[in-house]
Amino acid sequence: MADFNIPRGPIDSEPLRAILADPSESTRLAKTAALQTALDGVELGEWDRTILVWLAGWEPSTVAVVCSWLHRVREAPRG
C-alpha cells in the first residue's frame, strides 16, 4: 500500500517524499490513490476520472501539491 504524507499547509519546497509507492505497486497507482483520497466523497463523472488518470501521470511532487490544495480547500473554514 502506498504511503501518503501530503502537506496540509502552504508548500515552500518540492514535496519529494509526499507520495511513496509500495515496492509491489506502480508509482502511477500510488498517485491515483492519493488523488482519490483527496477527492473522497466527491462524485466523479467519466471525464473527471479521465482527468484524474491524466493527473496521475505527472511527477509525484506535482500530484502531491494538487492533493494538498484539495485537502486544504476541503478543510478551510466556510463563511
HTML snippet that shows the backbone in 3Dmol.js (N, CA, C, O; Angstrom):
<script src="https://3Dmol.org/build/3Dmol-min.js"></script>
<div id="view" style="width:600px;height:400px;position:relative"></div>
<script>
const pdb = `
ATOM      1  N   MET A   1       0.837  -1.181   0.000  1.00  0.00           N
ATOM      2  CA  MET A   1       0.000   0.000   0.000  1.00  0.00           C
ATOM      3  C   MET A   1       0.884   1.247   0.000  1.00  0.00           C
ATOM      4  O   MET A   1       1.933   1.280   0.643  1.00  0.00           O
ATOM      5  N   ALA A   2       0.454   2.244  -0.713  1.00  0.00           N
ATOM      6  CA  ALA A   2       1.210   3.490  -0.815  1.00  0.00           C
ATOM      7  C   ALA A   2       1.185   4.244   0.518  1.00  0.00           C
ATOM      8  O   ALA A   2       0.286   4.067   1.341  1.00  0.00           O
ATOM      9  N   ASP A   3       2.178   5.069   0.695  1.00  0.00           N
ATOM     10  CA  ASP A   3       2.279   5.895   1.883  1.00  0.00           C
ATOM     11  C   ASP A   3       2.147   7.346   1.449  1.00  0.00           C
ATOM     12  O   ASP A   3       2.896   7.810   0.589  1.00  0.00           O
ATOM     13  N   PHE A   4       1.199   8.064   2.041  1.00  0.00           N
ATOM     14  CA  PHE A   4       0.985   9.467   1.687  1.00  0.00           C
ATOM     15  C   PHE A   4       1.370  10.355   2.855  1.00  0.00           C
ATOM     16  O   PHE A   4       0.976  10.114   3.996  1.00  0.00           O
ATOM     17  N   ASN A   5       2.137  11.374   2.557  1.00  0.00           N
ATOM     18  CA  ASN A   5       2.488  12.397   3.525  1.00  0.00           C
ATOM     19  C   ASN A   5       2.221  13.741   2.856  1.00  0.00           C
ATOM     20  O   ASN A   5       3.116  14.569   2.688  1.00  0.00           O
ATOM     21  N   ILE A   6       0.953  13.928   2.480  1.00  0.00           N
ATOM     22  CA  ILE A   6       0.551  15.134   1.751  1.00  0.00           C
ATOM     23  C   ILE A   6       0.541  16.317   2.714  1.00  0.00           C
ATOM     24  O   ILE A   6      -0.117  16.262   3.753  1.00  0.00           O
ATOM     25  N   PRO A   7       1.259  17.381   2.381  1.00  0.00           N
ATOM     26  CA  PRO A   7       1.263  18.573   3.240  1.00  0.00           C
ATOM     27  C   PRO A   7      -0.143  19.159   3.368  1.00  0.00           C
ATOM     28  O   PRO A   7      -0.903  19.182   2.400  1.00  0.00           O
ATOM     29  N   ARG A   8      -0.478  19.624   4.550  1.00  0.00           N
ATOM     30  CA  ARG A   8      -1.800  20.217   4.798  1.00  0.00           C
ATOM     31  C   ARG A   8      -1.704  21.729   4.996  1.00  0.00           C
ATOM     32  O   ARG A   8      -2.647  22.357   5.478  1.00  0.00           O
ATOM     33  N   GLY A   9      -0.565  22.310   4.623  1.00  0.00           N
ATOM     34  CA  GLY A   9      -0.378  23.744   4.715  1.00  0.00           C
ATOM     35  C   GLY A   9       0.417  24.220   3.513  1.00  0.00           C
ATOM     36  O   GLY A   9       0.769  23.420   2.646  1.00  0.00           O
ATOM     37  N   PRO A  10       0.704  25.516   3.452  1.00  0.00           N
ATOM     38  CA  PRO A  10       1.464  26.065   2.326  1.00  0.00           C
ATOM     39  C   PRO A  10       2.772  25.297   2.108  1.00  0.00           C
ATOM     40  O   PRO A  10       3.439  24.894   3.061  1.00  0.00           O
ATOM     41  N   ILE A  11       3.116  25.111   0.857  1.00  0.00           N
ATOM     42  CA  ILE A  11       4.302  24.332   0.491  1.00  0.00           C
ATOM     43  C   ILE A  11       5.364  25.289  -0.049  1.00  0.00           C
ATOM     44  O   ILE A  11       5.132  26.006  -1.023  1.00  0.00           O
ATOM     45  N   ASP A  12       6.515  25.292   0.588  1.00  0.00           N
ATOM     46  CA  ASP A  12       7.593  26.193   0.184  1.00  0.00           C
ATOM     47  C   ASP A  12       8.722  25.506  -0.572  1.00  0.00           C
ATOM     48  O   ASP A  12       9.572  26.177  -1.158  1.00  0.00           O
ATOM     49  N   SER A  13       8.739  24.185  -0.565  1.00  0.00           N
ATOM     50  CA  SER A  13       9.754  23.453  -1.319  1.00  0.00           C
ATOM     51  C   SER A  13       9.113  22.183  -1.873  1.00  0.00           C
ATOM     52  O   SER A  13       8.074  21.737  -1.385  1.00  0.00           O
ATOM     53  N   GLU A  14       9.732  21.615  -2.879  1.00  0.00           N
ATOM     54  CA  GLU A  14       9.173  20.456  -3.561  1.00  0.00           C
ATOM     55  C   GLU A  14       8.947  19.298  -2.579  1.00  0.00           C
ATOM     56  O   GLU A  14       9.886  18.873  -1.905  1.00  0.00           O
ATOM     57  N   PRO A  15       7.719  18.786  -2.493  1.00  0.00           N
ATOM     58  CA  PRO A  15       7.419  17.693  -1.556  1.00  0.00           C
ATOM     59  C   PRO A  15       7.829  16.335  -2.133  1.00  0.00           C
ATOM     60  O   PRO A  15       6.985  15.542  -2.552  1.00  0.00           O
ATOM     61  N   LEU A  16       9.117  16.091  -2.147  1.00  0.00           N
ATOM     62  CA  LEU A  16       9.673  14.930  -2.834  1.00  0.00           C
ATOM     63  C   LEU A  16       9.208  13.590  -2.289  1.00  0.00           C
ATOM     64  O   LEU A  16       9.104  12.627  -3.050  1.00  0.00           O
ATOM     65  N   ARG A  17       8.927  13.498  -1.006  1.00  0.00           N
ATOM     66  CA  ARG A  17       8.576  12.203  -0.416  1.00  0.00           C
ATOM     67  C   ARG A  17       7.130  12.171   0.068  1.00  0.00           C
ATOM     68  O   ARG A  17       6.802  11.439   1.002  1.00  0.00           O
ATOM     69  N   ALA A  18       6.269  12.958  -0.561  1.00  0.00           N
ATOM     70  CA  ALA A  18       4.872  13.034  -0.138  1.00  0.00           C
ATOM     71  C   ALA A  18       4.057  11.829  -0.589  1.00  0.00           C
ATOM     72  O   ALA A  18       3.091  11.451   0.075  1.00  0.00           O
ATOM     73  N   ILE A  19       4.438  11.222  -1.712  1.00  0.00           N
ATOM     74  CA  ILE A  19       3.744  10.042  -2.232  1.00  0.00           C
ATOM     75  C   ILE A  19       4.788   8.968  -2.488  1.00  0.00           C
ATOM     76  O   ILE A  19       5.618   9.091  -3.389  1.00  0.00           O
ATOM     77  N   LEU A  20       4.735   7.916  -1.684  1.00  0.00           N
ATOM     78  CA  LEU A  20       5.698   6.831  -1.834  1.00  0.00           C
ATOM     79  C   LEU A  20       4.948   5.554  -2.194  1.00  0.00           C
ATOM     80  O   LEU A  20       4.036   5.134  -1.482  1.00  0.00           O
ATOM     81  N   ALA A  21       5.341   4.946  -3.301  1.00  0.00           N
ATOM     82  CA  ALA A  21       4.707   3.705  -3.738  1.00  0.00           C
ATOM     83  C   ALA A  21       5.305   2.521  -2.998  1.00  0.00           C
ATOM     84  O   ALA A  21       6.507   2.463  -2.739  1.00  0.00           O
ATOM     85  N   ASP A  22       4.445   1.591  -2.670  1.00  0.00           N
ATOM     86  CA  ASP A  22       4.887   0.315  -2.128  1.00  0.00           C
ATOM     87  C   ASP A  22       5.682  -0.379  -3.228  1.00  0.00           C
ATOM     88  O   ASP A  22       5.339  -0.229  -4.400  1.00  0.00           O
ATOM     89  N   PRO A  23       6.724  -1.127  -2.901  1.00  0.00           N
ATOM     90  CA  PRO A  23       7.514  -1.799  -3.939  1.00  0.00           C
ATOM     91  C   PRO A  23       6.696  -2.705  -4.862  1.00  0.00           C
ATOM     92  O   PRO A  23       7.107  -2.972  -5.991  1.00  0.00           O
ATOM     93  N   SER A  24       5.538  -3.179  -4.384  1.00  0.00           N
ATOM     94  CA  SER A  24       4.732  -4.093  -5.196  1.00  0.00           C
ATOM     95  C   SER A  24       3.773  -3.374  -6.139  1.00  0.00           C
ATOM     96  O   SER A  24       3.095  -4.030  -6.930  1.00  0.00           O
ATOM     97  N   GLU A  25       3.696  -2.043  -6.079  1.00  0.00           N
ATOM     98  CA  GLU A  25       2.779  -1.323  -6.954  1.00  0.00           C
ATOM     99  C   GLU A  25       3.506  -0.242  -7.732  1.00  0.00           C
ATOM    100  O   GLU A  25       4.622   0.147  -7.391  1.00  0.00           O
ATOM    101  N   SER A  26       2.868   0.228  -8.764  1.00  0.00           N
ATOM    102  CA  SER A  26       3.486   1.279  -9.575  1.00  0.00           C
ATOM    103  C   SER A  26       3.296   2.636  -8.909  1.00  0.00           C
ATOM    104  O   SER A  26       2.368   2.843  -8.127  1.00  0.00           O
ATOM    105  N   THR A  27       4.184   3.539  -9.234  1.00  0.00           N
ATOM    106  CA  THR A  27       4.068   4.905  -8.727  1.00  0.00           C
ATOM    107  C   THR A  27       2.783   5.539  -9.244  1.00  0.00           C
ATOM    108  O   THR A  27       2.140   6.310  -8.532  1.00  0.00           O
ATOM    109  N   ARG A  28       2.405   5.214 -10.488  1.00  0.00           N
ATOM    110  CA  ARG A  28       1.170   5.779 -11.036  1.00  0.00           C
ATOM    111  C   ARG A  28      -0.045   5.354 -10.211  1.00  0.00           C
ATOM    112  O   ARG A  28      -0.934   6.170  -9.969  1.00  0.00           O
ATOM    113  N   LEU A  29      -0.099   4.101  -9.777  1.00  0.00           N
ATOM    114  CA  LEU A  29      -1.206   3.655  -8.928  1.00  0.00           C
ATOM    115  C   LEU A  29      -1.201   4.410  -7.599  1.00  0.00           C
ATOM    116  O   LEU A  29      -2.261   4.771  -7.089  1.00  0.00           O
ATOM    117  N   ALA A  30      -0.031   4.648  -7.044  1.00  0.00           N
ATOM    118  CA  ALA A  30       0.073   5.391  -5.786  1.00  0.00           C
ATOM    119  C   ALA A  30      -0.424   6.822  -5.968  1.00  0.00           C
ATOM    120  O   ALA A  30      -1.126   7.354  -5.107  1.00  0.00           O
ATOM    121  N   LYS A  31      -0.058   7.445  -7.090  1.00  0.00           N
ATOM    122  CA  LYS A  31      -0.508   8.820  -7.344  1.00  0.00           C
ATOM    123  C   LYS A  31      -2.016   8.863  -7.565  1.00  0.00           C
ATOM    124  O   LYS A  31      -2.686   9.793  -7.114  1.00  0.00           O
ATOM    125  N   THR A  32      -2.552   7.855  -8.260  1.00  0.00           N
ATOM    126  CA  THR A  32      -4.003   7.770  -8.456  1.00  0.00           C
ATOM    127  C   THR A  32      -4.699   7.637  -7.111  1.00  0.00           C
ATOM    128  O   THR A  32      -5.706   8.302  -6.865  1.00  0.00           O
ATOM    129  N   ALA A  33      -4.175   6.789  -6.244  1.00  0.00           N
ATOM    130  CA  ALA A  33      -4.763   6.593  -4.917  1.00  0.00           C
ATOM    131  C   ALA A  33      -4.706   7.877  -4.091  1.00  0.00           C
ATOM    132  O   ALA A  33      -5.653   8.184  -3.367  1.00  0.00           O
ATOM    133  N   ALA A  34      -3.622   8.624  -4.190  1.00  0.00           N
ATOM    134  CA  ALA A  34      -3.503   9.891  -3.453  1.00  0.00           C
ATOM    135  C   ALA A  34      -4.567  10.876  -3.921  1.00  0.00           C
ATOM    136  O   ALA A  34      -5.189  11.554  -3.104  1.00  0.00           O
ATOM    137  N   LEU A  35      -4.778  10.957  -5.226  1.00  0.00           N
ATOM    138  CA  LEU A  35      -5.812  11.851  -5.759  1.00  0.00           C
ATOM    139  C   LEU A  35      -7.203  11.387  -5.334  1.00  0.00           C
ATOM    140  O   LEU A  35      -8.040  12.205  -4.953  1.00  0.00           O
ATOM    141  N   GLN A  36      -7.451  10.094  -5.396  1.00  0.00           N
ATOM    142  CA  GLN A  36      -8.756   9.571  -4.983  1.00  0.00           C
ATOM    143  C   GLN A  36      -9.011   9.849  -3.503  1.00  0.00           C
ATOM    144  O   GLN A  36     -10.141  10.144  -3.113  1.00  0.00           O
ATOM    145  N   THR A  37      -7.975   9.758  -2.684  1.00  0.00           N
ATOM    146  CA  THR A  37      -8.109  10.065  -1.262  1.00  0.00           C
ATOM    147  C   THR A  37      -8.456  11.536  -1.061  1.00  0.00           C
ATOM    148  O   THR A  37      -9.316  11.869  -0.246  1.00  0.00           O
ATOM    149  N   ALA A  38      -7.793  12.405  -1.797  1.00  0.00           N
ATOM    150  CA  ALA A  38      -8.069  13.841  -1.689  1.00  0.00           C
ATOM    151  C   ALA A  38      -9.482  14.178  -2.155  1.00  0.00           C
ATOM    152  O   ALA A  38     -10.059  15.174  -1.718  1.00  0.00           O
ATOM    153  N   LEU A  39     -10.038  13.355  -3.038  1.00  0.00           N
ATOM    154  CA  LEU A  39     -11.379  13.585  -3.577  1.00  0.00           C
ATOM    155  C   LEU A  39     -12.439  12.704  -2.910  1.00  0.00           C
ATOM    156  O   LEU A  39     -13.564  12.612  -3.400  1.00  0.00           O
ATOM    157  N   ASP A  40     -12.092  12.068  -1.816  1.00  0.00           N
ATOM    158  CA  ASP A  40     -13.019  11.161  -1.128  1.00  0.00           C
ATOM    159  C   ASP A  40     -14.355  11.852  -0.875  1.00  0.00           C
ATOM    160  O   ASP A  40     -14.407  12.950  -0.321  1.00  0.00           O
ATOM    161  N   GLY A  41     -15.431  11.194  -1.290  1.00  0.00           N
ATOM    162  CA  GLY A  41     -16.776  11.734  -1.081  1.00  0.00           C
ATOM    163  C   GLY A  41     -17.267  12.631  -2.198  1.00  0.00           C
ATOM    164  O   GLY A  41     -18.434  13.022  -2.202  1.00  0.00           O
ATOM    165  N   VAL A  42     -16.404  12.966  -3.149  1.00  0.00           N
ATOM    166  CA  VAL A  42     -16.789  13.807  -4.282  1.00  0.00           C
ATOM    167  C   VAL A  42     -17.258  12.902  -5.416  1.00  0.00           C
ATOM    168  O   VAL A  42     -16.537  11.992  -5.825  1.00  0.00           O
ATOM    169  N   GLU A  43     -18.457  13.149  -5.919  1.00  0.00           N
ATOM    170  CA  GLU A  43     -18.969  12.358  -7.036  1.00  0.00           C
ATOM    171  C   GLU A  43     -18.201  12.704  -8.300  1.00  0.00           C
ATOM    172  O   GLU A  43     -18.054  13.879  -8.638  1.00  0.00           O
ATOM    173  N   LEU A  44     -17.713  11.692  -8.995  1.00  0.00           N
ATOM    174  CA  LEU A  44     -16.930  11.890 -10.208  1.00  0.00           C
ATOM    175  C   LEU A  44     -17.653  11.300 -11.408  1.00  0.00           C
ATOM    176  O   LEU A  44     -18.256  10.229 -11.332  1.00  0.00           O
ATOM    177  N   GLY A  45     -17.578  12.026 -12.517  1.00  0.00           N
ATOM    178  CA  GLY A  45     -18.093  11.526 -13.781  1.00  0.00           C
ATOM    179  C   GLY A  45     -16.966  10.895 -14.585  1.00  0.00           C
ATOM    180  O   GLY A  45     -15.815  10.871 -14.149  1.00  0.00           O
ATOM    181  N   GLU A  46     -17.304  10.394 -15.745  1.00  0.00           N
ATOM    182  CA  GLU A  46     -16.300   9.741 -16.597  1.00  0.00           C
ATOM    183  C   GLU A  46     -15.162  10.691 -16.951  1.00  0.00           C
ATOM    184  O   GLU A  46     -13.996  10.301 -16.891  1.00  0.00           O
ATOM    185  N   TRP A  47     -15.480  11.929 -17.317  1.00  0.00           N
ATOM    186  CA  TRP A  47     -14.420  12.880 -17.685  1.00  0.00           C
ATOM    187  C   TRP A  47     -13.571  13.230 -16.469  1.00  0.00           C
ATOM    188  O   TRP A  47     -12.355  13.389 -16.584  1.00  0.00           O
ATOM    189  N   ASP A  48     -14.208  13.351 -15.300  1.00  0.00           N
ATOM    190  CA  ASP A  48     -13.444  13.587 -14.065  1.00  0.00           C
ATOM    191  C   ASP A  48     -12.414  12.473 -13.868  1.00  0.00           C
ATOM    192  O   ASP A  48     -11.252  12.744 -13.566  1.00  0.00           O
ATOM    193  N   ARG A  49     -12.840  11.233 -14.039  1.00  0.00           N
ATOM    194  CA  ARG A  49     -11.928  10.096 -13.862  1.00  0.00           C
ATOM    195  C   ARG A  49     -10.832  10.100 -14.927  1.00  0.00           C
ATOM    196  O   ARG A  49      -9.691   9.732 -14.647  1.00  0.00           O
ATOM    197  N   THR A  50     -11.175  10.511 -16.139  1.00  0.00           N
ATOM    198  CA  THR A  50     -10.172  10.612 -17.206  1.00  0.00           C
ATOM    199  C   THR A  50      -9.087  11.616 -16.818  1.00  0.00           C
ATOM    200  O   THR A  50      -7.898  11.354 -17.004  1.00  0.00           O
ATOM    201  N   ILE A  51      -9.493  12.750 -16.286  1.00  0.00           N
ATOM    202  CA  ILE A  51      -8.531  13.783 -15.887  1.00  0.00           C
ATOM    203  C   ILE A  51      -7.739  13.329 -14.664  1.00  0.00           C
ATOM    204  O   ILE A  51      -6.553  13.641 -14.550  1.00  0.00           O
ATOM    205  N   LEU A  52      -8.374  12.597 -13.751  1.00  0.00           N
ATOM    206  CA  LEU A  52      -7.664  12.058 -12.591  1.00  0.00           C
ATOM    207  C   LEU A  52      -6.527  11.147 -13.048  1.00  0.00           C
ATOM    208  O   LEU A  52      -5.409  11.241 -12.542  1.00  0.00           O
ATOM    209  N   VAL A  53      -6.814  10.274 -13.999  1.00  0.00           N
ATOM    210  CA  VAL A  53      -5.780   9.371 -14.527  1.00  0.00           C
ATOM    211  C   VAL A  53      -4.688  10.185 -15.230  1.00  0.00           C
ATOM    212  O   VAL A  53      -3.506   9.863 -15.109  1.00  0.00           O
ATOM    213  N   TRP A  54      -5.068  11.219 -15.953  1.00  0.00           N
ATOM    214  CA  TRP A  54      -4.090  12.086 -16.634  1.00  0.00           C
ATOM    215  C   TRP A  54      -3.196  12.776 -15.595  1.00  0.00           C
ATOM    216  O   TRP A  54      -1.974  12.810 -15.747  1.00  0.00           O
ATOM    217  N   LEU A  55      -3.811  13.324 -14.542  1.00  0.00           N
ATOM    218  CA  LEU A  55      -3.019  13.978 -13.492  1.00  0.00           C
ATOM    219  C   LEU A  55      -2.058  12.995 -12.821  1.00  0.00           C
ATOM    220  O   LEU A  55      -0.946  13.367 -12.448  1.00  0.00           O
ATOM    221  N   ALA A  56      -2.483  11.760 -12.673  1.00  0.00           N
ATOM    222  CA  ALA A  56      -1.637  10.740 -12.041  1.00  0.00           C
ATOM    223  C   ALA A  56      -0.394  10.437 -12.880  1.00  0.00           C
ATOM    224  O   ALA A  56       0.536   9.790 -12.397  1.00  0.00           O
ATOM    225  N   GLY A  57      -0.371  10.897 -14.120  1.00  0.00           N
ATOM    226  CA  GLY A  57       0.799  10.723 -14.966  1.00  0.00           C
ATOM    227  C   GLY A  57       1.894  11.750 -14.711  1.00  0.00           C
ATOM    228  O   GLY A  57       3.008  11.600 -15.212  1.00  0.00           O
ATOM    229  N   TRP A  58       1.597  12.781 -13.946  1.00  0.00           N
ATOM    230  CA  TRP A  58       2.598  13.798 -13.613  1.00  0.00           C
ATOM    231  C   TRP A  58       3.515  13.273 -12.523  1.00  0.00           C
ATOM    232  O   TRP A  58       3.239  12.236 -11.920  1.00  0.00           O
ATOM    233  N   GLU A  59       4.603  13.985 -12.268  1.00  0.00           N
ATOM    234  CA  GLU A  59       5.554  13.537 -11.254  1.00  0.00           C
ATOM    235  C   GLU A  59       4.894  13.601  -9.868  1.00  0.00           C
ATOM    236  O   GLU A  59       4.000  14.414  -9.633  1.00  0.00           O
ATOM    237  N   PRO A  60       5.347  12.738  -8.963  1.00  0.00           N
ATOM    238  CA  PRO A  60       4.716  12.653  -7.639  1.00  0.00           C
ATOM    239  C   PRO A  60       4.641  13.985  -6.898  1.00  0.00           C
ATOM    240  O   PRO A  60       3.648  14.244  -6.219  1.00  0.00           O
ATOM    241  N   SER A  61       5.647  14.825  -7.005  1.00  0.00           N
ATOM    242  CA  SER A  61       5.613  16.089  -6.266  1.00  0.00           C
ATOM    243  C   SER A  61       4.516  17.013  -6.792  1.00  0.00           C
ATOM    244  O   SER A  61       3.913  17.752  -6.013  1.00  0.00           O
ATOM    245  N   THR A  62       4.247  16.987  -8.091  1.00  0.00           N
ATOM    246  CA  THR A  62       3.159  17.799  -8.656  1.00  0.00           C
ATOM    247  C   THR A  62       1.810  17.273  -8.173  1.00  0.00           C
ATOM    248  O   THR A  62       0.941  18.050  -7.776  1.00  0.00           O
ATOM    249  N   VAL A  63       1.640  15.957  -8.208  1.00  0.00           N
ATOM    250  CA  VAL A  63       0.389  15.355  -7.733  1.00  0.00           C
ATOM    251  C   VAL A  63       0.196  15.664  -6.247  1.00  0.00           C
ATOM    252  O   VAL A  63      -0.924  15.932  -5.814  1.00  0.00           O
ATOM    253  N   ALA A  64       1.263  15.631  -5.475  1.00  0.00           N
ATOM    254  CA  ALA A  64       1.168  15.939  -4.044  1.00  0.00           C
ATOM    255  C   ALA A  64       0.689  17.364  -3.808  1.00  0.00           C
ATOM    256  O   ALA A  64      -0.105  17.604  -2.897  1.00  0.00           O
ATOM    257  N   VAL A  65       1.154  18.309  -4.608  1.00  0.00           N
ATOM    258  CA  VAL A  65       0.716  19.699  -4.461  1.00  0.00           C
ATOM    259  C   VAL A  65      -0.770  19.825  -4.785  1.00  0.00           C
ATOM    260  O   VAL A  65      -1.500  20.501  -4.060  1.00  0.00           O
ATOM    261  N   VAL A  66      -1.229  19.191  -5.858  1.00  0.00           N
ATOM    262  CA  VAL A  66      -2.654  19.225  -6.213  1.00  0.00           C
ATOM    263  C   VAL A  66      -3.478  18.601  -5.078  1.00  0.00           C
ATOM    264  O   VAL A  66      -4.508  19.150  -4.686  1.00  0.00           O
ATOM    265  N   CYS A  67      -3.030  17.467  -4.557  1.00  0.00           N
ATOM    266  CA  CYS A  67      -3.730  16.831  -3.438  1.00  0.00           C
ATOM    267  C   CYS A  67      -3.762  17.755  -2.226  1.00  0.00           C
ATOM    268  O   CYS A  67      -4.784  17.857  -1.548  1.00  0.00           O
ATOM    269  N   SER A  68      -2.664  18.416  -1.957  1.00  0.00           N
ATOM    270  CA  SER A  68      -2.595  19.343  -0.836  1.00  0.00           C
ATOM    271  C   SER A  68      -3.613  20.465  -0.997  1.00  0.00           C
ATOM    272  O   SER A  68      -4.296  20.829  -0.040  1.00  0.00           O
ATOM    273  N   TRP A  69      -3.715  21.014  -2.208  1.00  0.00           N
ATOM    274  CA  TRP A  69      -4.719  22.066  -2.461  1.00  0.00           C
ATOM    275  C   TRP A  69      -6.122  21.552  -2.161  1.00  0.00           C
ATOM    276  O   TRP A  69      -6.913  22.226  -1.501  1.00  0.00           O
ATOM    277  N   LEU A  70      -6.422  20.346  -2.654  1.00  0.00           N
ATOM    278  CA  LEU A  70      -7.757  19.783  -2.449  1.00  0.00           C
ATOM    279  C   LEU A  70      -8.052  19.586  -0.968  1.00  0.00           C
ATOM    280  O   LEU A  70      -9.136  19.933  -0.499  1.00  0.00           O
ATOM    281  N   HIS A  71      -7.098  19.035  -0.234  1.00  0.00           N
ATOM    282  CA  HIS A  71      -7.297  18.836   1.209  1.00  0.00           C
ATOM    283  C   HIS A  71      -7.490  20.169   1.914  1.00  0.00           C
ATOM    284  O   HIS A  71      -8.374  20.302   2.761  1.00  0.00           O
ATOM    285  N   ARG A  72      -6.664  21.164   1.568  1.00  0.00           N
ATOM    286  CA  ARG A  72      -6.753  22.456   2.243  1.00  0.00           C
ATOM    287  C   ARG A  72      -8.070  23.162   1.944  1.00  0.00           C
ATOM    288  O   ARG A  72      -8.650  23.784   2.834  1.00  0.00           O
ATOM    289  N   VAL A  73      -8.549  23.076   0.709  1.00  0.00           N
ATOM    290  CA  VAL A  73      -9.836  23.691   0.358  1.00  0.00           C
ATOM    291  C   VAL A  73     -10.954  23.025   1.149  1.00  0.00           C
ATOM    292  O   VAL A  73     -11.847  23.696   1.666  1.00  0.00           O
ATOM    293  N   ARG A  74     -10.896  21.705   1.239  1.00  0.00           N
ATOM    294  CA  ARG A  74     -11.953  20.978   1.957  1.00  0.00           C
ATOM    295  C   ARG A  74     -11.934  21.300   3.459  1.00  0.00           C
ATOM    296  O   ARG A  74     -12.979  21.294   4.109  1.00  0.00           O
ATOM    297  N   GLU A  75     -10.761  21.578   3.997  1.00  0.00           N
ATOM    298  CA  GLU A  75     -10.614  21.827   5.423  1.00  0.00           C
ATOM    299  C   GLU A  75     -10.757  23.312   5.789  1.00  0.00           C
ATOM    300  O   GLU A  75     -10.802  23.657   6.970  1.00  0.00           O
ATOM    301  N   ALA A  76     -10.830  24.186   4.781  1.00  0.00           N
ATOM    302  CA  ALA A  76     -10.899  25.627   5.042  1.00  0.00           C
ATOM    303  C   ALA A  76     -12.255  25.987   5.673  1.00  0.00           C
ATOM    304  O   ALA A  76     -13.286  25.417   5.317  1.00  0.00           O
ATOM    305  N   PRO A  77     -12.235  26.927   6.601  1.00  0.00           N
ATOM    306  CA  PRO A  77     -13.497  27.349   7.204  1.00  0.00           C
ATOM    307  C   PRO A  77     -14.405  27.976   6.148  1.00  0.00           C
ATOM    308  O   PRO A  77     -13.939  28.660   5.237  1.00  0.00           O
ATOM    309  N   ARG A  78     -15.668  27.738   6.283  1.00  0.00           N
ATOM    310  CA  ARG A  78     -16.670  28.308   5.371  1.00  0.00           C
ATOM    311  C   ARG A  78     -17.217  29.586   5.998  1.00  0.00           C
ATOM    312  O   ARG A  78     -17.333  29.712   7.217  1.00  0.00           O
ATOM    313  N   GLY A  79     -17.541  30.503   5.140  1.00  0.00           N
ATOM    314  CA  GLY A  79     -18.192  31.679   5.704  1.00  0.00           C
ATOM    315  C   GLY A  79     -17.753  32.887   5.065  1.00  0.00           C
ATOM    316  O   GLY A  79     -18.206  33.975   5.422  1.00  0.00           O
TER     317      GLY A  79
END
`;
const viewer = $3Dmol.createViewer("view");
viewer.addModel(pdb, "pdb");
viewer.setStyle({}, {cartoon: {color: "spectrum"}});
viewer.zoomTo();
viewer.render();
</script>
